[in-house]
Every structure is written in C-alpha cells, then in structure tokens.
Amino acid sequence: PFGHAVLRRSFAGEDWSGYNRLSFWVYPTLPGFNTISMLVMFHNDGKEKLPGRLPTRGAYNYAILKPDQWNHVVWEIPHLTRDKVTGVEFIYRLQGNEPGAATTVCYDFDHLELQKVEADHYEGWNVAPGRIAFSHTGYRLGGSKTAIASDLPAESFKLLEADSGKTVLDKPIRTVETRLGKFQVMDFTAVREPGTYVIQAGDVTTRPFRIGDDIWKRTIHKTLNFFYCERCGFAVPGVHKVCHADWQVAHGDQKITINGGWHDAGDLSQFIVNTPECAAAMFSLAEKLQAEDPALAKRLIEEARWGLDWVLKTRFGDGFRANWSVMDYWTDGVLGTPDDTVSKATNWPVGNYMAAAAEALAARVLKDTDPALAAKCLQTARDDWKSVEGKNHSDLLYVSFKASAAMELFHTTGEQKYADRAIELADGILDCQQREVTDWTVPLAGFFYARPGSKRAFLCDTIIGREQAPIVVLAKLCTAFPNHPNWMKWYSAVVLHSEYLKTLATLTAPYNMFPAGVYWLKMKRSDSEQYSRQVRNGIRLNEDYYLRMLPANGKRNSRGNNGPILSQARAALTAAHLRDDPKLADLCERQLQWVVGRNPFVQSIMYGEGYDYAPQYTATSGNMVGSHCVGIQTCLDRDLPYWPTSNCYTYKEVWVHPAGHWLRLMRDMVGPVDAKDAKPVELVVSQEPAGDGCITIRAKLEGTGHVRLAIRTHNLKVDQPEQEVALEAGKQQTLTWTARVLSTKEPWVAVIVPNGNLSEKRELVGGLPH
C-alpha cells in the first residue's frame, strides 16, 4: 500500500538454462520488527516474459528472515524460463510498522550466486523421483493404508517397526495404471496394531509415521496454535503486539473499532464468512470432546470465544456489519492518523446467516459455563436471523447457509418455527441437484447447480470450498426429523451426492483426491478466453461441460485446492455418518492424507506437521506451526498439480478458511465410522432385476422375536412397504418386495428400517452411473 524499496541486479539477457538455483546472503536491520519479509523477483525477456502480470507462474519468492544476522537464502528456479535473463530484484514492501518499531530499515546483500542442484519435483501426478508418498501424520487402525511411488527399482516392500526395525509385513508392490499414469502401490491395510512404523522398498525408506485411532488429534493442537498466532488486537509473543486499534467499520454516522478475531490470511484482512465459520468449527468440536478430552475442549472454547467476540462486536444490530475489511499493513494504533482504515458496513445475507449459526451454536455450548454470554449469543442469533429473514434468494449458497442457521437455532431453542423454515428451504436445495444420470463421457448424477435452472455447477470455479453446505443441511434434517414425509428426498439427495464424490475420486486414483468438479464452458466471464482454455484441459464430458481435477481460475491469481478438497471431504464424511458407510469415511481421510504428504511432492503442506513442509506466504506474521495454506495449484492453463519452491500468494498463502474446514472434519474423525457391530437381529439386504422395469428386494433375517420391516424408497414404487415376521433362533427367514423403477434415467434408493430404528437401517442403491 505504501510502495516498494527495490534493489536490482541487471543482466544483459543471459542464458541461465544450465543453472537451476539462486543463492545469496542478506543481513536485515529492522529494529522492533517481529516479522521480516523480503520478496525476490525474477525477470526473463525470452520466449516467456517473466515475472508476468500475476505471480502464479512462480517468479515471485518471499522469504522470512531472521533479524540482525546473515541469512542464507536459496531459491530453486527450474520451473522458470531462463533463456534471456534480464534481472533479479530484491524488494522490501512498505507495509507499515507497529508502534515502537523503526521507521527506517536496512538490508545488506552479498554473494549472489548461480548454482546447479538436483531440484525438487514441482509439477505432475507422478511421485517425486526416488520417493514414497505416504501420510506423514499416519493412518487410522480401521482405514485403508497405502503409500505410492512411481519409479522405485523394487518389487516388494516391508513395513518395519520404527524403533526395533522388526519386519511386520513383507509384501509385493502392486503396479497400477490409471488415467494419471503408472504407479507403484504399497498396501498395508491389514496391519491393525497401533505403533510407529516406516516403509522400506529397496534402498528407499520413509520417515516414521503412526498407526492408531488418535493420529489426527495432534493436528487439532497445531491448528489451534495457528489461530492463536493469527489473533488480531491481541499481543501474540514473537508475532505482533496489540494491533489495529485504528481499524474501523462505518455505517451512516456510526463507527465501530473492529480489531479482534483472526487475521484471515498472509495479509491482515478479515471476511465475515471465515470468522464465524471457524469459531463454529471450534465450538462444535469442543461440544464433541467435552467428555473424552475436557482440557482440549476448554482450549477450543477459549479460542472460539476470541472469534465469537469479533462476530458480536462488529455488527450494528440492523443487519449491517463488517463483512469484508481489507488490511495489508501494520498501523500505529492511533485514531486520526494517516494510516487509519475504515471499511463500509453492508447487510449481506450470507454473512448474517453464518454469524447467526455460530452464535446459536455458541449459546448451546456456553449455556452451563457462561449463561450470560450464552443468553447474549442466542438473542443476537435471533436478531441476525430476523434481519435478513425477509430476503429470499434462490442461490444454493444463500439457501444452504440460511437453512443451516435455522437448524442451529432450532437445536438451541427447540422452537418449531426454525425447523419449519429449514424444511421449506430444503426444497430449494433439492431443486438445484442433478438427479438424472447425464449422458456424458463420464456419466454423473448427484452434483448441484448454482441455482434452480442454472447450467453452472455449484462453486467449482473458486478456491473457497463450500461443497459441504447443502449436504450438511440435508443430513441435519434427516437426523432431526426421521419420520418426516420428505425424509427420503433428503436422504436420497445425500446418497446421490456422496456416490458422485466416489466416482470423482476414482479419476485421481491412486491418490483419490477429490477433483474440483464440473465446469460449464459457456459461463460468461470477463476472462472467458483464458477460462475456456483452462476448462478444456480437463476431461471432456460433452461439448458444454468438462471435469477439472484442480480449480480453473481464468486470469485470477487465486489458485490452490485445499478449500475445495476439504469442503468435499466434509460432505463425504457427513454422508458417511448418515449412511453408515466406512468407504466414504476412508475417502475423506484420503483428502487429509493428501495435505500431509500423500501427494506427488511428498510434502506436508500443513506447516509444522509431518516432514518437508515448505515456507508459506505469511508476510506479516511469520511462519506459524499448524498454518494451513491455500493448497497445491496449477500452472498457466494446465490441469496438473504444480508446487514450485517459490513462496507466494495465493497457493502458499496461509488462510484460516481451510483450517476451519480441518477442525470441523476433526469433529467426526475423532470418532471414526466403522462397520456395524453384530446385533441381536442380523439383517442382510440384496436386490436383483425382476424384469419389466422391476427389481426384487430381499431382506434376510436371523435372530429371535417379532420384527417389523419398513421400506422407504426414492424412485421406486412398492405396493406393501411394511412387512412383519416372527423370528426363531437358528432359523433364517426372508422377506421380499417387488419394486417398480419409476424413472430409468435416475438412480433409485431403498432404505429398510427394522422396528422403526433408523440406527439399524440397511440401504440399497441402483441405477448409478458406471
């Protein structure tokens, strides 16, 4: 915002193609600064002009430096065109200074060198040469356990105890060919003994990792550390002093000081969709952990309250509040000086819905420990809901968040009016879903469009993932109202979407990372030409639709896929618990594993977790243990994972958005979905074609006592939905239904419920795309 100080070393169009690393030394003198950030920029004037308009190519590299000492900085540049190099720039961005910090700063530079090294793998689906991609955090006992390689000269692998070196498993490496290429898969799912292990294949050995049911818990502590370091208006030791006391939001002639909450990203801005969502994730996880880990639950509530305070203080009470406030510099904290920032309050329905949901949840969690604050939260939630209740939108994002807020208010108050509103809004969600199987090259069903009648898929062209929003609402309705007439509509919508996610995951095997989704080629955009090129590099579905593995962004600098994959993981895990489907839960865990090392670059991209995590773009707060960045990006118009060593926004920028998704996922990962235990009455269901558009559904029962089976269906007609049977010990009995498929274009779903107990339900699905 205040300009740059630049040192440039110019070159006369030199060819550096034989070198791939820059090395230099820098001594920063910035008294009073907690974080010292410096930008290095690469210039080329040959067949590719660099740095270009945006930093996604990787010609920008930010380094965090230690003060008052020589720092050795190296930057691998094999990803950059180096045929006609004209300069290297060292840049200090003037981003203000905290009270007490120097107003004059100095950098000394020395010993700029060109070097040639064995560079890190930076693009493609293949695993880094000579490496094994594995989950650095570890694997759940009951989940699948695989590691991946591309070029190991070995035919078998061993799983060894890390401490003793004892061989636990010796097994052949399986070679698989998928649409992404040829891979070597090491499967050790059979190992179910908790412990710390390493994988050895030939002369390649991984770092140690854990197998156990609590492997993800330590990432909760680290993520909370990230939020603590991102606190605004709070003195964080070693990061910053009390900050931004001169940051305000205006509404008419009223102003509110809005420091507080968490800085959203590598800059210092705040967006209403992030703070309440992240606070709600913490409150929700604390609610789950209060009995089994009260200390962690207390810490979660402590951090959540910091975000909650900001949500409460930055509103004017009439629907207007601080929604998007931009800040990319430190200020003097004194009102009335030139560095003050004032944003404009707006009445944005989504912001108020998300705030109301977080406030209602907080009221429920805090009611016993802080009844006064709980009462304030509940009243504020009612007011925020009421302030936008009359604003109706058909957009799926609006409808989903509005329904979610209604359900949180219902769960907290028990008032039926909120439930009735959520049930009404659910019809709008269902109207957005693609229920029929498409006739595309990859047949699909179950995904959502942006609004009823739209041809644009829901949010696939953004790095801010919200895929979970409609599924979470529908699942909450299913759980809260098991006997509602619309239950099967809600349930089948969740089933179809989760089956869609299963299909998508097969396209990125063996990683099984969730692809970005379906793109409509004809969407009107200011950068439609570049957007179309990116979309066409995906899988062609038909002349209008393509499927991208990673998000398409046109000319925008917004690249990275942590938000999309983690939001889809939330949708998958929500469906897994509703459907009692361990395979879905396992797919969710694959997304977590992608983040912590089971990716082509064998790097954990959560700072401080696992191994080989790279510096992240955090120019104002420094590197923070537990920070989550925007995620692995793409280069230019390609649809390939791209992860250069260059450190820049947005792909390596720390964001609280994916961190919030991570914490919300942890709520269900601490209680993994496993196969059903044995029950007094064993029920096995099956289906087979019966001809003439009909199917036969059979329910085989064993046990004792009277059992009433009810069948609930979507896209099926059953003449006798309820049947009864008296079971005798040791004697199997079978009940049969003949069902007619109503539409052959759409999948059907049947749920068989014994004695009205949905926790014992069994499910059948047919007509799915293949």
C-alpha positions, 0 to 999 in steps of 0.5 A, a space after each residue: 500500500 505504501 510502495 516498494 524499496 527495490 534493489 536490482 541486479 541487471 543482466 544483459 539477457 543471459 542464458 541461465 538454462 544450465 543453472 537451476 538455483 539462486 543463492 545469496 546472503 542478506 543481513 536485515 536491520 529492522 529494529 522492533 520488527 517481529 516479522 521480516 519479509 523480503 520478496 525476490 523477483 525474477 525477470 526473463 525477456 525470452 520466449 516467456 516474459 517473466 515475472 508476468 502480470 500475476 505471480 502464479 507462474 512462480 517468479 515471485 519468492 518471499 522469504 522470512 528472515 531472521 533479524 540482525 544476522 546473515 541469512 542464507 537464502 536459496 531459491 530453486 528456479 527450474 520451473 522458470 524460463 531462463 533463456 534471456 535473463 534480464 534481472 533479479 530484484 530484491 524488494 522490501 514492501 512498505 507495509 507499515 510498522 507497529 508502534 515502537 518499531 523503526 521507521 527506517 530499515 536496512 538490508 545488506 546483500 552479498 554473494 549472489 550466486 548461480 548454482 546447479 542442484 538436483 531440484 525438487 519435483 514441482 509439477 505432475 501426478 507422478 511421485 517425486 523421483 526416488 520417493 514414497 508418498 505416504 501420510 506423514 501424520 499416519 493412518 487410522 487402525 480401521 482405514 485403508 493404508 497405502 503409500 505410492 511411488 512411481 519409479 522405485 527399482 523394487 518389487 516388494 516392500 516391508 513395513 518395519 517397526 520404527 524403533 526395533 526395525 522388526 519386519 511386520 509385513 513383507 509384501 509385493 508392490 502392486 503396479 497400477 495404471 490409471 488415467 494419471 499414469 503408472 504407479 507403484 502401490 504399497 498396501 498395508 491395510 491389514 496391519 491393525 496394531 497401533 505403533 510407529 512404523 516406516 516403509 522400506 522398498 529397496 534402498 528407499 525408506 520413509 520417515 516414521 509415521 503412526 498407526 492408531 485411532 488418535 493420529 489426527 488429534 495432534 493436528 487439532 493442537 497445531 491448528 489451534 496454535 495457528 489461530 492463536 498466532 493469527 489473533 488480531 488486537 491481541 499481543 501474540 509473543 514473537 508475532 505482533 503486539 496489540 494491533 489495529 486499534 485504528 481499524 474501523 467499520 462505518 455505517 451512516 454516522 456510526 463507527 465501530 473499532 473492529 480489531 479482534 478475531 483472526 487475521 484471515 490470511 498472509 495479509 491482515 484482512 478479515 471476511 465475515 464468512 471465515 470468522 464465524 465459520 471457524 469459531 463454529 468449527 471450534 465450538 462444535 468440536 469442543 461440544 464433541 470432546 467435552 467428555 473424552 478430552 475436557 482440557 482440549 475442549 476448554 482450549 477450543 472454547 477459549 479460542 472460539 470465544 476470541 472469534 465469537 467476540 469479533 462476530 458480536 462486536 462488529 455488527 450494528 444490530 440492523 443487519 449491517 456489519 463488517 463483512 469484508 475489511 481489507 488490511 495489508 499493513 501494520 498501523 500505529 494504533 492511533 485514531 486520526 492518523 494517516 494510516 487509519 482504515 475504515 471499511 463500509 458496513 453492508 447487510 449481506 445475507 450470507 454473512 448474517 446467516 453464518 454469524 447467526 449459526 455460530 452464535 446459536 451454536 455458541 449459546 448451546 455450548 456456553 449455556 452451563 459455563 457462561 449463561 450470560 454470554 450464552 443468553 447474549 449469543 442466542 438473542 443476537 442469533 435471533 436478531 441476525 436471523 430476523 434481519 435478513 429473514 425477509 430476503 429470499 434468494 434462490 442461490 444454493 449458497 444463500 439457501 444452504 447457509 440460511 437453512 443451516 442457521 435455522 437448524 442451529 437455532 432450532 437445536 438451541 431453542 427447540 422452537 418449531 418455527 426454525 425447523 419449519 423454515 429449514 424444511 421449506 428451504 430444503 426444497 430449494 436445495 433439492 431443486 438445484 441437484 442433478 438427479 438424472 444420470 447425464 449422458 456424458 463421457 463420464 456419466 454423473 448424477 448427484 452434483 448441484 447447480 448454482 441455482 434452480 435452472 442454472 447450467 453452472 455447477 455449484 462453486 467449482 470455479 473458486 478456491 473457497 470450498 463450500 461443497 459441504 453446505 447443502 449436504 450438511 443441511 440435508 443430513 441435519 434434517 434427516 437426523 432431526 426429523 426421521 419420520 418426516 414425509 420428505 425424509 427420503 428426498 433428503 436422504 436420497 439427495 445425500 446418497 446421490 451426492 456422496 456416490 458422485 464424490 466416489 466416482 470423482 475420486 476414482 479419476 485421481 486414483 491412486 491418490 483419490 483426491 477429490 477433483 474440483 468438479 464440473 465446469 460449464 464452458 459457456 459461463 460468461 466471464 470477463 476472462 472467458 478466453 483464458 477460462 475456456 482454455 483452462 476448462 478444456 484441459 480437463 476431461 471432456 464430458 460433452 461439448 458444454 461441460 468438462 471435469 477439472 481435477 484442480 480449480 480453473 481460475 481464468 486470469 485470477 491469481 487465486 489458485 490452490 485446492 485445499 478449500 475445495 478438497 476439504 469442503 468435499 471431504 466434509 460432505 463425504 464424511 457427513 454422508 458417511 455418518 448418515 449412511 453408515 458407510 466406512 468407504 466414504 469415511 476412508 475417502 475423506 481421510 484420503 483428502 487429509 492424507 493428501 495435505 500431509 504428504 500423500 501427494 506427488 511432492 511428498 510434502 506436508 503442506 500443513 506447516 509444522 506437521 509431518 516432514 518437508 513442509 515448505 515456507 508459506 506466504 505469511 508476510 506479516 506474521 511469520 511462519 506459524 506451526 499448524 498454518 494451513 495454506 491455500 493448497 497445491 495449484 496449477 500452472 498457466 492453463 494446465 490441469 496438473 498439480 504444480 508446487 514450485 519452491 517459490 513462496 507466494 500468494 495465493 497457493 502458499 498463502 496461509 488462510 484460516 478458511 481451510 483450517 476451519 474446514 480441518 477442525 470441523 472434519 476433526 469433529 467426526 474423525 475423532 470418532 471414526 465410522 466403522 462397520 456395524 457391530 453384530 446385533 441381536 437381529 442380523 439383517 442382510 439386504 440384496 436386490 436383483 432385476 425382476 424384469 419389466 422395469 422391476 427389481 426384487 428386494 430381499 431382506 434376510 433375517 436371523 435372530 429371535 422375536 417379532 420384527 417389523 420391516 419398513 421400506 422407504 424408497 426414492 424412485 421406486 414404487 412398492 405396493 406393501 412397504 411394511 412387512 412383519 415376521 416372527 423370528 426363531 433362533 437358528 432359523 433364517 427367514 426372508 422377506 421380499 418386495 417387488 419394486 417398480 423403477 419409476 424413472 430409468 434415467 435416475 438412480 433409485 434408493 431403498 432404505 429398510 428400517 427394522 422396528 422403526 430404528 433408523 440406527 439399524 437401517 440397511 440401504 440399497 442403491 441402483 441405477 448409478 452411473 458406471 
